[in-house]
Amino acid sequence: AGHCGCGERGLIMKNITAINQQMNNVSNAITALNAMNATVQSVMIAGSKPLIRIARSSLCNRLLAQGKASYVHIGHGRSGSFRQGVFELHGCRVIWSELLL
């Protein structure tokens, strides 16, 4: 029950290429976010788009006002109700959360 690994190796190389591209996208997005004075809290590479979490700031309000960001999720956590905003940047999803009082 051995396997030659021919097809598997091609898949692994393709995944490495995809991950390298995503890392490059993350690097570009973080550079852009730093230039906009955003505070990056975490980065997750899973699925087709890396996910970057930032702290809420005036940047979020500005992007919402320009129609470049939107609220996608409203939920309830330990701290109370919250909503999550999102926008796209260099092939990454950038999100932030804010508490609703």
Secondary structure as GFF3:
##gff-version 3
##sequence-region A 1 101
A	DSSP	alpha_helix	6	35	.	.	.	ID=ss1
A	DSSP	beta_strand	40	44	.	.	.	ID=ss2
A	DSSP	beta_strand	51	54	.	.	.	ID=ss3
A	DSSP	alpha_helix	58	65	.	.	.	ID=ss4
A	DSSP	beta_strand	70	77	.	.	.	ID=ss5
A	DSSP	beta_strand	80	89	.	.	.	ID=ss6
A	DSSP	beta_strand	92	99	.	.	.	ID=ss7
###
